[in-house]
Amino acid sequence: MRPTILHCPALGRLIFSGVAVVALASFTQSLAAQSPQASRTQSDHRLTPTVMAIRRASPAVVNIHGQKTIRATAAGMAGANGPDSFRQVNGMGTGVIIDPRGYVITNYHVVEDVDDILVTLSNGETTTADLVTARVRDDLALIKVKSNSPLPTIPRGTSSDLMVGESVIAIGNAYGYVHTSTKGIISALHRDVPVNETQEYRDLIQVSAGINPGNSGGPLLNIDGEIIGINVAVRVGAQQIAFAIPIDQVIEIVTEMIEDQNERRLATGLRTNGGPRDGDGVTLAHVSASSTAASGGLKPGDRVVRVGSQDVDDRLDFALALLGKTPGESIPFGLQRDGQSMEVAVSLESATDRRSESVESLAWSVIGIQARPVAESTIRRLNARMRTSNRGGLYITSVRAGSPADQQGLAAGDILIGIHGWQTNSMSDLAGILEHPDMQQAPKAKFYIVRKEQTLFGHLQIASQRDSARR
């Protein structure tokens, strides 16, 4: 029997029966007889490290819920409405805030194909969120919560020194019950858990804490209230066997995801040294001589400690600080150079401007389409009619005969809205996807199109075509 990803079933009902009421008069009298000093001492004893850990981390834990549209046949409901009928199902999960601007880490399967991502913060406020980037094979996603004020962030721990037997705490949206906290121990480390024929989690933390449907994407905490993992799976039919992705692995992957996203938008010309969590800033290992970063005053060996108004301790901070910056925007970099503190302002170039011509040829040779961005008015109209929240798409104007797109039935007039978990809002997005290392390993990539106000999907053969295009 294999562990299953928590795909968030609908809420069940708890039925309480046979509840006995017992008279506790003598116990009540005993409590009344206690002195105020004794009550205070008892309260101090109750404020355990577990309570303190939960209080420290809870403000940065969010509940994620939404609906996704699935084919009736995929849900085992073919027949009533025909093979092409669709239905909506509810989903739920959890996430952790890693940046006060509202960037949240969760599992990819929590937000996969969700039409509208809704997030409830720890203060009870419900808001919307957008998918920023994802890595399907690692089941991780980064979403951006819409908020008018800075949000609390999760305290970051490390998974490099975990001990079997140490206490851990899980917080999540278990069965829809928000901010449910459970406690257990680390049962084992370095577990490899196969999910199906094509996916396997590697190097997981095995815990005895109660992790249930809805906990996916939530934090696993140490007794200091620091995140040491992202809860991901349980073993069906077993008790007290659950798994989490180690936080050091999560941070490494999310950092790479954000860096990839930044490179699709910005031609930074920058490369940094070290891992994602070194501390005390990041050192620039390379600054392209032809880049605006170089002309703005950045040099190899500079240690960046601040970008804009955000402090930079490590590579993740640096990647997050650049996320959301626009080409041409003047960005102040706080530096340490030769023992001196200084600041330089840099306007970064658009990655789109540098590769617009190559994007079109790449799309034509690799998947066989010519396309252009869809007008915002068209997207708004489709979203209103289809009750979706697409942010954009590429209108296909031509399909090359015999190409992967042609073999999958794509046609002129279709709107390509996503490939392999990433949105295709622009030709730059498409280029970033086709050039991504994942595409070298994925034999097929799932795509989504809008056709006649219906969302359809299929699988493109990209890896081999990309190799042929290079030859």
Kinemage of the C-alpha trace (Angstrom):
@kinemage 1
@onewidth
@group {chain A} dominant
@subgroup {mainchain}
@vectorlist {calphas} color= white
{ca met a 1} P 0.000 0.000 0.000
{ca arg a 2} L 1.361 3.396 -0.966
{ca pro a 3} L 1.003 6.786 0.701
{ca thr a 4} L -1.446 9.111 -0.955
{ca ile a 5} L -1.187 12.830 -1.525
{ca leu a 6} L -3.718 14.737 0.519
{ca his a 7} L -6.199 15.785 -2.150
{ca cys a 8} L -8.556 17.350 0.325
{ca pro a 9} L -11.892 15.508 0.301
{ca ala a 10} L -15.113 17.255 1.199
{ca leu a 11} L -15.775 17.850 4.851
{ca gly a 12} L -17.345 15.063 6.827
{ca arg a 13} L -19.560 15.348 9.906
{ca leu a 14} L -18.616 14.299 13.367
{ca ile a 15} L -21.405 12.504 15.206
{ca phe a 16} L -21.171 12.454 18.964
{ca ser a 17} L -23.193 9.808 20.752
{ca gly a 18} L -23.374 8.305 24.201
{ca val a 19} L -21.998 11.368 25.968
{ca ala a 20} L -22.259 10.882 29.703
{ca val a 21} L -22.627 13.790 32.111
{ca val a 22} L -20.822 13.233 35.398
{ca ala a 23} L -21.291 15.326 38.517
{ca leu a 24} L -18.044 17.013 39.500
{ca ala a 25} L -19.142 18.864 42.590
{ca ser a 26} L -16.237 17.793 44.781
{ca phe a 27} L -13.719 18.689 42.029
{ca thr a 28} L -15.315 22.119 41.631
{ca gln a 29} L -15.121 22.724 45.350
{ca ser a 30} L -11.446 21.770 45.281
{ca leu a 31} L -10.736 24.305 42.571
{ca ala a 32} L -12.599 27.015 44.437
{ca ala a 33} L -10.481 26.385 47.499
{ca gln a 34} L -7.232 27.063 45.642
{ca ser a 35} L -5.470 30.306 46.352
{ca pro a 36} L -4.862 32.905 43.562
{ca gln a 37} L -1.132 32.208 43.890
{ca ala a 38} L -1.688 28.475 43.255
{ca ser a 39} L -3.778 29.244 40.170
{ca arg a 40} L -1.063 31.462 38.767
{ca thr a 41} L 1.561 28.762 39.366
{ca gln a 42} L -0.626 26.210 37.642
{ca ser a 43} L -1.060 28.530 34.630
{ca asp a 44} L 2.693 28.981 34.405
{ca his a 45} L 3.109 25.218 34.293
{ca arg a 46} L 0.532 24.941 31.530
{ca leu a 47} L 2.441 27.396 29.339
{ca thr a 48} L 4.593 24.607 27.955
{ca pro a 49} L 7.160 24.793 25.118
{ca thr a 50} L 4.527 23.202 22.865
{ca val a 51} L 2.069 26.009 23.579
{ca met a 52} L 4.767 28.613 22.986
{ca ala a 53} L 5.825 26.981 19.705
{ca ile a 54} L 2.277 26.976 18.360
{ca arg a 55} L 1.764 30.607 19.396
{ca arg a 56} L 4.990 31.617 17.671
{ca ala a 57} L 4.253 29.956 14.330
{ca ser a 58} L 0.450 30.111 13.998
{ca pro a 59} L 0.155 33.715 12.733
{ca ala a 60} L 2.077 32.745 9.573
{ca val a 61} L -0.070 29.682 8.775
{ca val a 62} L -2.860 30.156 6.232
{ca asn a 63} L -5.750 28.005 5.095
{ca ile a 64} L -6.155 27.495 1.346
{ca his a 65} L -9.407 26.518 -0.285
{ca gly a 66} L -11.023 26.718 -3.687
{ca gln a 67} L -12.694 24.852 -6.491
{ca lys a 68} L -11.323 23.052 -9.495
{ca thr a 69} L -13.119 21.908 -12.622
{ca ile a 70} L -12.614 18.256 -13.551
{ca arg a 71} L -13.924 15.969 -16.254
{ca ala a 72} L -16.764 13.794 -15.050
{ca thr a 73} L -14.997 10.758 -16.535
{ca ala a 74} L -11.878 11.551 -14.491
{ca ala a 75} L -14.026 11.529 -11.359
{ca gly a 76} L -15.633 8.212 -12.275
{ca met a 77} L -18.990 9.749 -13.179
{ca ala a 78} L -19.262 9.120 -16.902
{ca gly a 79} L -22.687 8.397 -18.329
{ca ala a 80} L -25.113 10.887 -16.862
{ca asn a 81} L -23.882 13.910 -18.784
{ca gly a 82} L -21.803 12.265 -21.484
{ca pro a 83} L -18.057 11.710 -21.696
{ca asp a 84} L -17.228 15.427 -22.068
{ca ser a 85} L -19.165 16.724 -19.042
{ca phe a 86} L -17.408 18.644 -16.278
{ca arg a 87} L -18.065 19.258 -12.616
{ca gln a 88} L -16.557 21.368 -9.854
{ca val a 89} L -15.048 19.873 -6.691
{ca asn a 90} L -13.933 21.610 -3.508
{ca gly a 91} L -10.361 21.435 -2.290
{ca met a 92} L -8.505 22.557 0.806
{ca gly a 93} L -4.987 22.727 2.123
{ca thr a 94} L -2.543 24.812 4.111
{ca gly a 95} L 0.356 27.185 3.436
{ca val a 96} L 3.068 29.149 5.231
{ca ile a 97} L 3.949 32.819 4.718
{ca ile a 98} L 7.651 33.323 3.957
{ca asp a 99} L 7.611 36.999 2.963
{ca pro a 100} L 5.633 39.882 4.517
{ca arg a 101} L 4.402 40.912 1.058
{ca gly a 102} L 2.266 37.754 1.050
{ca tyr a 103} L 4.345 35.061 -0.637
{ca val a 104} L 3.210 31.643 0.599
{ca ile a 105} L 4.703 28.169 0.166
{ca thr a 106} L 2.330 25.224 -0.216
{ca asn a 107} L 2.115 21.900 -2.049
{ca tyr a 108} L 1.470 22.064 -5.775
{ca his a 109} L -1.338 19.522 -5.537
{ca val a 110} L -3.195 21.918 -3.205
{ca val a 111} L -3.498 24.589 -5.927
{ca glu a 112} L -3.271 22.441 -9.057
{ca asp a 113} L -5.987 23.463 -11.548
{ca val a 114} L -7.818 25.497 -8.873
{ca asp a 115} L -10.002 28.105 -10.577
{ca asp a 116} L -9.892 30.668 -7.755
{ca ile a 117} L -7.406 30.347 -4.898
{ca leu a 118} L -8.902 31.645 -1.645
{ca val a 119} L -6.724 32.088 1.435
{ca thr a 120} L -7.861 32.635 5.020
{ca leu a 121} L -5.296 34.352 7.225
{ca ser a 122} L -4.793 33.651 10.911
{ca asn a 123} L -6.871 36.744 11.804
{ca gly a 124} L -9.870 35.292 9.966
{ca glu a 125} L -9.603 37.543 6.903
{ca thr a 126} L -10.229 35.769 3.586
{ca thr a 127} L -8.536 37.044 0.461
{ca thr a 128} L -7.526 35.819 -2.985
{ca ala a 129} L -4.149 34.586 -4.181
{ca asp a 130} L -2.368 34.003 -7.479
{ca leu a 131} L -0.072 31.140 -8.439
{ca val a 132} L 3.405 32.631 -8.949
{ca thr a 133} L 5.446 29.550 -9.791
{ca ala a 134} L 5.468 25.812 -9.169
{ca arg a 135} L 7.570 22.712 -9.601
{ca val a 136} L 5.365 19.735 -10.300
{ca arg a 137} L 7.893 16.969 -9.730
{ca asp a 138} L 8.696 18.288 -6.229
{ca asp a 139} L 5.037 19.070 -5.404
{ca leu a 140} L 5.823 22.634 -4.320
{ca ala a 141} L 4.195 25.921 -5.282
{ca leu a 142} L 4.553 29.594 -4.433
{ca ile a 143} L 1.421 31.739 -4.335
{ca lys a 144} L 0.980 35.467 -3.707
{ca val a 145} L -1.710 36.564 -1.251
{ca lys a 146} L -3.327 39.936 -1.840
{ca ser a 147} L -2.946 42.034 1.299
{ca asn a 148} L -2.800 45.759 2.058
{ca ser a 149} L -0.476 45.362 5.048
{ca pro a 150} L 2.664 43.332 5.879
{ca leu a 151} L 1.951 39.773 6.968
{ca pro a 152} L 3.694 37.723 9.694
{ca thr a 153} L 6.278 35.227 8.438
{ca ile a 154} L 7.110 31.739 9.642
{ca pro a 155} L 10.280 31.391 11.765
{ca arg a 156} L 12.754 29.336 9.720
{ca gly a 157} L 14.578 26.406 11.266
{ca thr a 158} L 16.809 23.792 9.664
{ca ser a 159} L 16.373 20.115 8.867
{ca ser a 160} L 20.133 19.462 8.908
{ca asp a 161} L 20.297 18.496 12.594
{ca leu a 162} L 17.004 16.666 13.154
{ca met a 163} L 16.959 13.819 15.673
{ca val a 164} L 14.786 10.720 15.679
{ca gly a 165} L 12.606 10.972 18.763
{ca glu a 166} L 12.501 14.760 19.036
{ca ser a 167} L 9.092 16.402 19.422
{ca val a 168} L 7.388 17.936 16.385
{ca ile a 169} L 4.147 19.837 15.837
{ca ala a 170} L 1.936 19.996 12.744
{ca ile a 171} L -0.486 22.848 12.065
{ca gly a 172} L -3.035 22.730 9.274
{ca asn a 173} L -6.525 22.876 7.872
{ca ala a 174} L -7.311 19.279 8.869
{ca tyr a 175} L -10.641 18.206 7.333
{ca gly a 176} L -11.444 21.912 7.071
{ca tyr a 177} L -10.968 22.589 10.787
{ca val a 178} L -8.725 25.641 10.608
{ca his a 179} L -5.448 25.857 12.540
{ca thr a 180} L -5.629 22.334 13.917
{ca ser a 181} L -2.456 21.537 15.887
{ca thr a 182} L -1.173 18.013 16.547
{ca lys a 183} L 1.989 16.755 18.230
{ca gly a 184} L 4.216 13.738 17.778
{ca ile a 185} L 7.831 12.741 17.309
{ca ile a 186} L 10.201 12.226 14.417
{ca ser a 187} L 9.891 8.509 13.739
{ca ala a 188} L 12.540 8.247 11.010
{ca leu a 189} L 14.555 10.307 8.534
{ca his a 190} L 15.490 9.980 4.846
{ca arg a 191} L 12.366 8.108 3.771
{ca asp a 192} L 11.696 7.625 0.027
{ca val a 193} L 7.959 7.364 -0.613
{ca pro a 194} L 6.580 6.315 -4.026
{ca val a 195} L 3.248 7.911 -4.930
{ca asn a 196} L 2.587 6.358 -8.326
{ca glu a 197} L 4.475 5.020 -11.331
{ca thr a 198} L 5.889 8.437 -12.252
{ca gln a 199} L 6.310 10.303 -8.946
{ca glu a 200} L 8.285 9.631 -5.809
{ca tyr a 201} L 9.059 11.813 -2.811
{ca arg a 202} L 12.692 11.590 -1.730
{ca asp a 203} L 14.392 12.024 1.631
{ca leu a 204} L 11.228 12.743 3.651
{ca ile a 205} L 10.801 13.132 7.393
{ca gln a 206} L 8.533 10.459 8.896
{ca val a 207} L 6.514 11.649 11.898
{ca ser a 208} L 3.866 10.331 14.266
{ca ala a 209} L 1.983 13.644 14.496
{ca gly a 210} L -1.564 13.536 13.195
{ca ile a 211} L -1.549 14.765 9.568
{ca asn a 212} L -4.906 14.604 7.813
{ca pro a 213} L -6.524 15.720 4.538
{ca gly a 214} L -6.226 19.501 4.534
{ca asn a 215} L -2.810 19.520 6.240
{ca ser a 216} L -0.977 19.436 2.903
{ca gly a 217} L 1.362 22.409 2.545
{ca gly a 218} L 1.306 23.218 6.244
{ca pro a 219} L 4.306 23.493 8.557
{ca leu a 220} L 6.027 20.832 10.582
{ca leu a 221} L 7.565 22.634 13.564
{ca asn a 222} L 10.262 21.858 16.079
{ca ile a 223} L 9.677 22.572 19.745
{ca asp a 224} L 11.073 26.094 19.268
{ca gly a 225} L 8.265 26.943 16.841
{ca glu a 226} L 10.555 26.940 13.783
{ca ile a 227} L 9.497 25.322 10.528
{ca ile a 228} L 11.511 22.180 9.768
{ca gly a 229} L 9.316 20.699 7.036
{ca ile a 230} L 6.264 20.984 4.785
{ca asn a 231} L 3.617 18.342 5.489
{ca val a 232} L 2.800 16.369 2.386
{ca ala a 233} L 1.412 12.844 2.761
{ca val a 234} L 0.001 10.124 4.973
{ca arg a 235} L -0.020 6.373 4.550
{ca val a 236} L -3.576 5.216 3.941
{ca gly a 237} L -4.781 2.651 6.453
{ca ala a 238} L -1.946 3.277 8.915
{ca gln a 239} L -1.973 5.279 12.118
{ca gln a 240} L 0.707 7.766 13.165
{ca ile a 241} L 2.636 7.467 9.901
{ca ala a 242} L 2.922 10.725 8.013
{ca phe a 243} L 5.595 12.520 6.018
{ca ala a 244} L 7.024 15.996 5.483
{ca ile a 245} L 9.493 17.485 3.009
{ca pro a 246} L 12.590 18.721 4.934
{ca ile a 247} L 12.706 22.514 5.070
{ca asp a 248} L 16.291 22.754 3.769
{ca gln a 249} L 15.151 20.877 0.657
{ca val a 250} L 12.074 23.106 0.375
{ca ile a 251} L 14.116 26.318 0.639
{ca glu a 252} L 16.595 25.128 -1.996
{ca ile a 253} L 13.827 24.209 -4.444
{ca val a 254} L 11.729 27.339 -3.828
{ca thr a 255} L 14.815 29.526 -4.249
{ca glu a 256} L 15.498 27.925 -7.638
{ca met a 257} L 11.845 28.345 -8.609
{ca ile a 258} L 11.907 32.055 -7.793
{ca glu a 259} L 15.241 32.563 -9.557
{ca asp a 260} L 13.799 30.913 -12.671
{ca gln a 261} L 10.768 33.181 -12.463
{ca asn a 262} L 12.955 36.265 -12.110
{ca glu a 263} L 15.067 35.283 -15.105
{ca arg a 264} L 11.962 35.096 -17.290
{ca arg a 265} L 11.232 38.762 -16.575
{ca leu a 266} L 14.555 40.404 -15.791
{ca ala a 267} L 17.902 40.267 -17.567
{ca thr a 268} L 19.865 40.761 -14.338
{ca gly a 269} L 23.275 39.609 -15.524
{ca leu a 270} L 23.939 38.512 -11.921
{ca arg a 271} L 25.069 35.225 -10.397
{ca thr a 272} L 25.532 34.647 -6.670
{ca asn a 273} L 27.754 32.369 -4.597
{ca gly a 274} L 26.720 29.980 -1.863
{ca gly a 275} L 23.577 28.184 -0.815
{ca pro a 276} L 20.155 29.659 -0.179
{ca arg a 277} L 20.646 30.050 3.603
{ca asp a 278} L 24.201 31.279 4.193
{ca gly a 279} L 23.223 34.403 6.173
{ca asp a 280} L 24.695 37.907 6.209
{ca gly a 281} L 23.875 38.696 2.579
{ca val a 282} L 24.835 37.173 -0.765
{ca thr a 283} L 28.086 37.593 -2.669
{ca leu a 284} L 27.941 38.410 -6.378
{ca ala a 285} L 30.068 35.809 -8.163
{ca his a 286} L 29.458 37.236 -11.642
{ca val a 287} L 28.197 40.521 -13.082
{ca ser a 288} L 27.764 40.533 -16.871
{ca ala a 289} L 29.859 43.342 -18.345
{ca ser a 290} L 27.121 44.255 -20.821
{ca ser a 291} L 24.331 44.368 -18.216
{ca thr a 292} L 22.694 47.398 -16.670
{ca ala a 293} L 23.735 45.944 -13.299
{ca ala a 294} L 27.374 46.510 -14.283
{ca ser a 295} L 26.757 49.979 -15.687
{ca gly a 296} L 24.833 50.812 -12.508
{ca gly a 297} L 27.877 50.042 -10.367
{ca leu a 298} L 27.552 46.431 -9.179
{ca lys a 299} L 30.811 44.416 -9.209
{ca pro a 300} L 31.834 40.789 -8.658
{ca gly a 301} L 32.666 40.285 -4.997
{ca asp a 302} L 30.072 42.775 -3.755
{ca arg a 303} L 28.070 41.451 -0.826
{ca val a 304} L 24.419 42.458 -1.192
{ca val a 305} L 22.733 42.993 2.175
{ca arg a 306} L 19.646 44.894 1.026
{ca val a 307} L 17.529 45.206 -2.122
{ca gly a 308} L 15.055 48.061 -2.077
{ca ser a 309} L 13.580 48.118 1.429
{ca gln a 310} L 14.166 44.404 2.048
{ca asp a 311} L 17.084 43.041 4.039
{ca val a 312} L 18.985 40.184 2.401
{ca asp a 313} L 20.463 37.431 4.568
{ca asp a 314} L 20.670 34.649 2.007
{ca arg a 315} L 19.924 33.608 -1.559
{ca leu a 316} L 16.228 33.068 -0.871
{ca asp a 317} L 15.930 36.622 0.451
{ca phe a 318} L 17.760 37.937 -2.622
{ca ala a 319} L 15.458 36.040 -4.998
{ca leu a 320} L 12.352 37.173 -3.110
{ca ala a 321} L 13.550 40.791 -3.097
{ca leu a 322} L 13.771 40.789 -6.916
{ca leu a 323} L 10.438 39.004 -7.332
{ca gly a 324} L 7.824 41.458 -8.527
{ca lys a 325} L 10.316 44.096 -9.641
{ca thr a 326} L 9.576 45.525 -13.089
{ca pro a 327} L 12.038 46.178 -15.931
{ca gly a 328} L 13.323 49.746 -15.864
{ca glu a 329} L 12.479 50.228 -12.188
{ca ser a 330} L 15.309 51.875 -10.232
{ca ile a 331} L 16.294 49.464 -7.470
{ca pro a 332} L 18.692 50.514 -4.676
{ca phe a 333} L 21.181 47.794 -3.710
{ca gly a 334} L 22.764 48.010 -0.242
{ca leu a 335} L 26.310 46.617 -0.439
{ca gln a 336} L 29.378 45.714 1.530
{ca arg a 337} L 32.504 46.347 -0.590
{ca asp a 338} L 36.057 46.232 0.747
{ca gly a 339} L 34.731 46.610 4.275
{ca gln a 340} L 32.702 49.696 3.397
{ca ser a 341} L 28.912 50.093 3.283
{ca met a 342} L 27.517 51.708 0.170
{ca glu a 343} L 24.427 51.894 -2.018
{ca val a 344} L 24.027 51.854 -5.794
{ca ala a 345} L 20.828 52.212 -7.852
{ca val a 346} L 20.314 49.801 -10.748
{ca ser a 347} L 17.614 49.658 -13.441
{ca leu a 348} L 17.370 46.077 -14.666
{ca glu a 349} L 16.562 45.196 -18.272
{ca ser a 350} L 13.592 43.213 -19.545
{ca ala a 351} L 14.362 39.613 -20.431
{ca thr a 352} L 11.618 39.808 -23.060
{ca asp a 353} L 13.372 42.550 -25.011
{ca arg a 354} L 16.532 40.467 -25.219
{ca arg a 355} L 14.971 37.332 -26.629
{ca ser a 356} L 11.691 38.230 -28.350
{ca glu a 357} L 12.873 36.976 -31.743
{ca ser a 358} L 14.295 33.716 -30.401
{ca val a 359} L 11.051 33.051 -28.507
{ca glu a 360} L 9.000 32.900 -31.679
{ca ser a 361} L 11.415 30.562 -33.447
{ca leu a 362} L 11.657 28.344 -30.350
{ca ala a 363} L 7.874 28.015 -30.052
{ca trp a 364} L 7.594 27.169 -33.757
{ca ser a 365} L 10.419 24.598 -33.799
{ca val a 366} L 9.771 22.883 -30.460
{ca ile a 367} L 5.968 22.655 -30.179
{ca gly a 368} L 4.889 24.006 -33.560
{ca ile a 369} L 2.821 27.097 -32.830
{ca gln a 370} L 2.790 30.763 -33.646
{ca ala a 371} L 1.004 32.844 -31.030
{ca arg a 372} L 0.446 36.285 -29.590
{ca pro a 373} L -0.734 37.489 -26.157
{ca val a 374} L -4.479 37.669 -25.672
{ca ala a 375} L -5.984 41.101 -25.029
{ca glu a 376} L -6.905 41.800 -21.409
{ca ser a 377} L -10.493 42.577 -22.417
{ca thr a 378} L -10.805 39.118 -23.956
{ca ile a 379} L -9.480 37.444 -20.812
{ca arg a 380} L -11.899 39.417 -18.613
{ca arg a 381} L -14.822 38.431 -20.835
{ca leu a 382} L -13.846 34.739 -20.790
{ca asn a 383} L -13.315 34.760 -17.028
{ca ala a 384} L -16.769 36.248 -16.501
{ca arg a 385} L -18.480 33.714 -18.745
{ca met a 386} L -16.472 30.670 -17.598
{ca arg a 387} L -16.189 31.703 -13.920
{ca thr a 388} L -12.404 31.355 -14.081
{ca ser a 389} L -9.532 33.605 -13.017
{ca asn a 390} L -7.015 33.270 -15.840
{ca arg a 391} L -4.498 36.108 -15.857
{ca gly a 392} L -3.713 35.868 -19.554
{ca gly a 393} L -2.978 33.505 -22.406
{ca leu a 394} L -1.483 33.086 -25.862
{ca tyr a 395} L -3.801 33.173 -28.855
{ca ile a 396} L -2.595 30.531 -31.327
{ca thr a 397} L -2.507 31.926 -34.850
{ca ser a 398} L -0.907 28.988 -36.651
{ca val a 399} L 0.002 25.320 -36.035
{ca arg a 400} L 2.783 23.529 -37.917
{ca ala a 401} L 1.653 20.291 -39.569
{ca gly a 402} L 3.039 17.197 -37.865
{ca ser a 403} L 4.256 19.131 -34.818
{ca pro a 404} L 3.532 18.084 -31.202
{ca ala a 405} L 0.811 20.764 -31.081
{ca asp a 406} L -0.761 19.387 -34.258
{ca gln a 407} L -0.593 15.801 -32.969
{ca gln a 408} L -2.471 16.851 -29.827
{ca gly a 409} L -5.179 18.601 -31.816
{ca leu a 410} L -4.292 22.216 -31.091
{ca ala a 411} L -5.666 24.590 -33.686
{ca ala a 412} L -5.608 28.238 -34.659
{ca gly a 413} L -7.996 30.118 -32.401
{ca asp a 414} L -7.173 28.118 -29.277
{ca ile a 415} L -5.877 30.068 -26.268
{ca leu a 416} L -2.907 28.423 -24.546
{ca ile a 417} L -3.142 29.240 -20.818
{ca gly a 418} L -0.606 26.900 -19.226
{ca ile a 419} L 2.077 24.239 -19.641
{ca his a 420} L 3.501 21.927 -16.946
{ca gly a 421} L 1.955 23.884 -14.075
{ca trp a 422} L 3.129 27.297 -15.315
{ca gln a 423} L 0.967 30.015 -16.810
{ca thr a 424} L 1.583 31.160 -20.385
{ca asn a 425} L 0.543 34.794 -20.193
{ca ser a 426} L 3.254 36.004 -22.564
{ca met a 427} L 5.772 34.746 -25.104
{ca ser a 428} L 8.418 35.317 -22.437
{ca asp a 429} L 6.562 32.900 -20.162
{ca leu a 430} L 6.477 30.333 -22.964
{ca ala a 431} L 10.206 30.715 -23.616
{ca gly a 432} L 10.992 30.302 -19.935
{ca ile a 433} L 8.982 27.083 -19.849
{ca leu a 434} L 10.542 25.620 -22.993
{ca glu a 435} L 14.047 26.459 -21.743
{ca his a 436} L 13.453 25.217 -18.191
{ca pro a 437} L 15.518 22.205 -16.983
{ca asp a 438} L 12.289 20.368 -16.127
{ca met a 439} L 11.514 20.174 -19.830
{ca gln a 440} L 14.678 18.141 -20.406
{ca gln a 441} L 13.428 15.465 -18.024
{ca ala a 442} L 9.672 15.432 -18.600
{ca pro a 443} L 8.800 13.100 -21.497
{ca lys a 444} L 5.460 14.862 -21.803
{ca ala a 445} L 4.163 18.158 -20.442
{ca lys a 446} L 0.525 18.764 -19.571
{ca phe a 447} L -0.980 21.783 -21.307
{ca tyr a 448} L -4.258 23.683 -20.951
{ca ile a 449} L -6.178 25.590 -23.593
{ca val a 450} L -9.435 27.496 -23.795
{ca arg a 451} L -11.597 26.578 -26.790
{ca lys a 452} L -15.146 27.804 -27.264
{ca glu a 453} L -15.352 28.784 -23.585
{ca gln a 454} L -14.246 25.361 -22.396
{ca thr a 455} L -10.965 24.453 -20.705
{ca leu a 456} L -9.306 21.418 -22.290
{ca phe a 457} L -5.993 19.710 -21.640
{ca gly a 458} L -3.560 17.275 -23.214
{ca his a 459} L 0.117 16.298 -23.168
{ca leu a 460} L 2.810 17.742 -25.417
{ca gln a 461} L 5.939 15.817 -26.388
{ca ile a 462} L 8.499 18.538 -25.634
{ca ala a 463} L 11.827 17.040 -24.508
{ca ser a 464} L 12.731 15.210 -27.731
{ca gln a 465} L 11.476 18.071 -29.884
{ca arg a 466} L 13.613 20.515 -27.934
{ca asp a 467} L 16.695 18.358 -28.549
{ca ser a 468} L 15.888 18.200 -32.272
{ca ala a 469} L 15.502 21.976 -32.418
{ca arg a 470} L 18.957 22.386 -30.914
{ca arg a 471} L 20.499 20.097 -33.522
